């Protein structure tokens, strides 16, 4: 299918800002954060119908944010994983509220939202030069479901176009997009670039509050706070002209999958920036595949590129033990040597955190004297208990506008307690909770979709049957 509306990531960002600003002009900016997250989720679902995920998709999703809102910075492998696990499209809770407000006030902000979202999804579908029928069908499904909610709430139908320079003129496939001269004359500099430069960093207090809000991890939180206090005192001594002994901030995170290692690393990167240890505070997450190439001499170059992107922040190497598991001639050892050199060359503005299972990580550190000397701080991430798993599940429900019925609550408590008590080597901790939550959303959506006129309460309520798996 031809894509005459294809745009570069920078132009796509202009389209996103133009459409969202047109919506905010009508409905206000109160939904900016929720809207950005929702559109990102729609992009993941949309690209499930793409033949493959490319760097074009990464560049596009990294442009999805409103003025003043921090943008996500995704890597190719991370985006591919997210696309594969994306859930089916569901109208967001805030859109339901918006239609109710329109019906009461006689406005049509919800219909402006539908046109805005359709515009954006069209451009997102075209970032790889091809719009598949699956992607086109996804866009139509989104538009139809949202429009049906508008119709059901009695929102008036406006014939005025979305005042964003570009707007959809037909809802039939293939889509047609009309472009005005005003959009073509838009300035070349991305507004998002300026927003990123001027957006304030989270304060130390905000980051520490986020750390405290994490479920469980009491020992990890205590160790992080002790480390921060130590760094603060060292900086005070330095400012007072007092000597400090040598100190390495590189760390080893030990624990099973899904125990919060990446989340804590991301918070640490921001905390270190907030207290002046790092200049930027970004987190760059990689595994073996992001560092090791398949040819002699290429691994060092690949690893150096990742290191350059992490300067000023934290480089988080997950399952780092795999770098030393292939024998003397394995290219993983070249990646290790490159990392060790970078840790020395950039010791004032790069922190490396390696993570993985307890036993393999101890073997990894012991495999190289350089690793032993540079990694002397260990944080242990225990498995979540049944009560903690349930707390995470309940929090996911609350954040996404779902309410557990008493029977569903009782069943979930027993389920997660049993999951913890009978855990094995495949136990995924927080990942199992997330998977269970996504399965619940799908089952609840299938049940609610069969209702002729679902109410707001129907859309929010989770029943016990929504939590049952096939074998049950």
N, C-alpha and C positions, 0 to 999 in steps of 0.2 A: 504494500500500500504506500503510495507516495506521501512524503511529509514536507510540504512546502512551508510549514511553520517551524521547521527545525531551528533551534537557536543554540549559541554557545552558552556555557555555564553563566558567563557574565550577563548575557542578554536574557537568559532564563531568570536570573535573579531580578533583573529589571521588571520582567513580566510578573514575577511573584509579588514584588513590592507594589507595582501598579495595581494589580488586582486586589491585594489585601488592603492597600490604602483606600481604594474605592469603597471596599466593604466597611472599613473603620470609619470613613467619612459619614457613612449612613448609620452605622450601628454603634459607633464608639470603639475604643481600643481595649475594652475590658477583657476580650476573649483572645488577646494576642498570643499569650503563652500556650493556652489550650489549643488554639488554632494551629500554631506551628507544629506542635506534637501530633495533632490529628492528621495534618497534611503529610507529615513524615510517615506516619503509619499507613496512610493511603498509598504513598509512593511504594512502600514495601509490598503491599498487596497487589498493586498494579504491575510491578515488575516480575511477579511470579509468572506472568504470561509472556515475558521476554525470552528470546532464545538463549541468551546468556547475559551475565552481569559483567559489565566492562568498566574501565576507568571513567568513561563518560557518565555512567550512572553514579559513580562515587562523586564526581565533580558536581553533578546536578543536586544530589541530596545534601551536599555540604553548602548549598546556596539557599536552602529553605529556612528562612528565619525572618522575623519582622525587624523593623528598625529598633536598635537598642537591645535586641534579644541575642544572647550568645548562640553561635552556630555550632552544630555538631561537627566533629572532624572525624569522619569514618575512613577506614582503610578498606581495600577491595575485598579481602577475605572476610572482614567483619560484616560488610554490607551483604555479601553473598549469603552468609549464614543467617542474617536477619531476614532476608528475602525468602529464603527457604522455609523459615519458621513463621512467616507472617500469617495472621489470622484473616478470616473472611471479613468483608466490609460490614460494619455496623454503624448506623447513624450515632453520632456522639450525643451524650446526655445534654450538653449545652445547646445543641441544635433543637432538641425537643422543647427546651425552655424558650428558645428564641421564637419558635413558631407560636407558642402560647402568648408571648408578649405581642407579637404581630397581630394575632387575632383580637386581642384586647384593645390595642392602640390603633388598629387600622393601617399599620405599616406593612412593608414587604421586605424587611431586612433578610428574612430567611430565604426568600427567592433570589435576592442578590447574592447570598452566600452560595447557593447552588450554582449559579452562573460563574461565580468566582472560582469555585472548586473545579468545575468542568474545564475552564480555561487552563488552570494550572496543570491538571492531570493530562491534558492534551500535550502540553509542552514536555512534561515529564516522560510521556510515552514515546516521544520522538527523539529523545536524546541519543539513541543509538542508530539513527537514520531509518528506523523501521518501526511502524506501529502494527503489531500483530492483531489478529481478530480477537484473541484472548484479552489483550490490553484494551481494545476498543469496547469489548463487551463489559469489561470491568468498569470503564468510565460510564457507560450507559446504565449499568446496574446502580452505581453510586447516585447518578442524577435521578434515576427513576425512584429509588427508595427515599431520597431526600424530598423530591417533589411530591411524593405520595403523602408524606407527613405534612407538608404545607397544605395540600388539598384537604387532608383530614381535619386539620385545625381551622380551616376556613380562611387561610391567608389570601388576601386579594392578589389577583394576577396583574402585574405591571408590564406594560409594553415597552417601558424605557430600557435602553441597553445599559449594561454595567459600564460606568464611567471610568474605564481604566485603560483606554487606548486600544485595547484588543478585546473582542468578545465573540462568543460562539453565535453563529447565525442559523445553525441547524442542529437538531438533536439526532438526526439519522446518520447511519454509517454509509460511506466514510464521512468524517466530520469536516466541516468547512470553517475556517477561521478568517475573520475579516480584520485587517490591520489599518488603523488610521494614520494619517501623516504625523499626528502629534506623538504617537508611540515611536515612529521612525526617527523623530527628531530628539529623542531622549538623550541626555548626556552620556558619554561613553564611560565615565568613571562609575563603578558600582557603588550605589549608596550603601550596600552592606559592608563594603570595605571600610568606609568611614565609621560606620556603626561599630564594627569590630574593634577599630582602633580606639574609639572613645568610650566603649562600654566599660564600666568599672568592674574591677575584679571583685569576687566575693571577699568579704572581710574575714579575718581570722575567726571572729566570733561566729559568723554565719557558717563557716566550714566546720568549726568545732561542734556547733549545734547539729549539723548534718551527721557528724560522726556519732554523737550521743544518741541520735534518733535510730541508728541501725539496731536491728534486733540482735540480741545476744552479744557475743564478742567482747565480754567484759574485760578479759585479760588483755586482749588486743588494744582496746580503748585505753586502758591504764598504761600500757607500754608506750603507745603513741604520745599520750600526754606527758609522760616522763621524758621522752625523747625531745619533745618540743620545749619543755622547761630547761633541759640541758642546753639546747641550742641557744635559747634566750640568754641564759647565764653566760655562755661563751661569748656571745656578741657584746654583752655588757662589759665583760672583762677586756675584750678587745678594744672597746671604746674608751676604757679607763687606762689603757696602756699596759695591761697585765698579760702575762704569757698564757697560752693555751697549748695543751698537748695535742698531738696529731689525732684526728678523729675522722673516721670514714662513715658516711651516711648511706652507703650502699647496703641493701638488706636482702635477706632470704625470707620468703614467705612459705611456710610449710603447712600443708593441709590438703584435704580432699577437694574435688571439684565442687563448685557452688557454695563455698564457705565465706564468700565476701572478699577474697583477696584482691580482685581487680577494683572493686568499689573502694576499698581502703587505700589502694595505691593511687586512685584518682583523687581522693580527698587529700592524701599526703602531698601530691604534686601541687595542689592549690595552696595548702597550708605552708609549704616551703617557700612558695612565691610570696605569700602574705607576710612572712616574717623575714624576707629578704635573703633567703638562702639561694633561691633560683630566680632567674630574671623573668621567666615567662610563666612557668607552672603548668604546661600542657602535659598530658599523658600520651605516650606512644606505646601501643600494645602490639607485641609480635609473638610468634612462636617459631619453631625451627624453620617452617616453610618461608617465613618472612626474612630469614637471614641467610639461609644456605641455598646456593645455586648448584646446578648439575654439572658444571665444568670447572676445570682447574683455573684458579685465579679469579673466578667470577664471584665467589662467596665474599671475599674481602670487599669488593666494590659494592655488592648488594648490602652488606652489613654497614658499610660506611654511609650509604644513602639513608638508611634507617637512623643511624646515629645523628646525622646532620639534622634530620627532622625532629629529633628529640632534644637537641641542645637547648638549654634554658629550662628543661623540664625533666620528667621522669621517663626512662625507658623501662617498660615492664615486659620481661621475657617469661612467658608462660610455658610450663613443661620444659624448663631449661635443661633438665637432665638429658633430654633427647639429643642435645648437642654433643654429648660425650659418650653416646651409647653405640657408636658405629665402628669402633676400632681405631687403630693408629692412622689409617689412611682415609678416614672419613672426613668430608669437608666441614663437618660440624666443629672440628677442632680449630679450623682456620677462622671460623666465626668467633670462637672463644678468644683466640689470640687478638683478633681485631677489636673485640669488646674491651679486653684488658688494656690495650694500648690507648683506646679512647677514654677509658676511665682515668687514666693517668694524665693524658693530654688536656682533658676538659674537666679536671677534678673540681674546679670552682663553679661549674655551671651545668653539670650533668650528674644525675643520680640514676643508678641502675638497680632495679629490683628483679630478682629471679624467683620463680615460684614453681611449686609442684608438690608431688607426694613426698612424705617424710623420708622414707628410706632411699628412694632414687636420688633425692636432692642432696642427702648427706654424701652419697657416693659421688655425685657430680662435684661438689665442693672439694672433696678429697682428691679428685682426679688431677688437679692442677695447683701447684703452690701459689700461683698468682691469684687464683680464686680464694684460697684460704686466707691470704693476707688482706684482700680487699673486702670480703664479705664476713664481717664479724658480728652482725646484728641479725638475730633471728626472731621472727614473730610466728607463733603457732596458732593456726585457725582450726578450732575443734569443730566436729560435726554439730549441726544444730539439733537440739532436743525436739521431742514431739511438740511441746508447748511453744517452742520458738518457731517451728515450722508453721504451726497454726497461726501464730501472731503475724507471720509474714503473709500467709494466705489471706487472713482477715484484712490486713492493711491493703493488699492488692484490690480486694473487693471494695473497700471504702474509697480508695483513690479513683476507681473507675466507675463509681456510681452503682454498685451492686449491693444488695442486702440479702444476707442469708436468712432463710426461714429457720425457726427453732429446730426443726427436724434436720435441716441441712447443716446447721451449726453443730448439732450433737454428732452427726455422722462424720463431719470433717475433723472434729477433735479426736474421735476414735481412730479415724483413718491415719492421721499424721502421727499419732502416738504409736500405732502399729507399724507404720513405715519406719520410724526411728528404731523401735525395739528389734525389728527383723531386718535391719539394713545389712547389705553385703557389699562386695567390692564395686558394684554398679550404682551404689547409692549416690544420688546427685545433689543432696542438700537443697539449697535455694533453687537450683535448676529444676528439680522435681516439683517444687512448689509452683514455679512459673509454668511448667508444662501442664500441671494439673489445673491451674487457673485458666490457661488458654483452652484446654479441653472443655472446661466448664462453660466458658463463653460460647463455644461452638454449640454445645448441647442445649444451652439455654436459648440461644438464638434459633435453633431448629424448632424448639418447642414453641417459642413465642411466635415464630413466623406462621405457625399453623392456626393461630388465633385470628379471628376475623377482624376485630378492632381492638388490638392490645392497648391497654392503658399504660400510663406512666409507671404505675406500680408493677404491672406485668413485666415491663422492660427492665425494671430494677431488681425484681425478686428472683432469688435462686432457690430452687426446690431441691430436695434430696435426690430426686431422679436426675437432676442436672450434674450430679457429682459421681454417679455410678459409672463404672467402666464396663466394657463388653462382657468380661468374664464374671462380673458380679450379677 
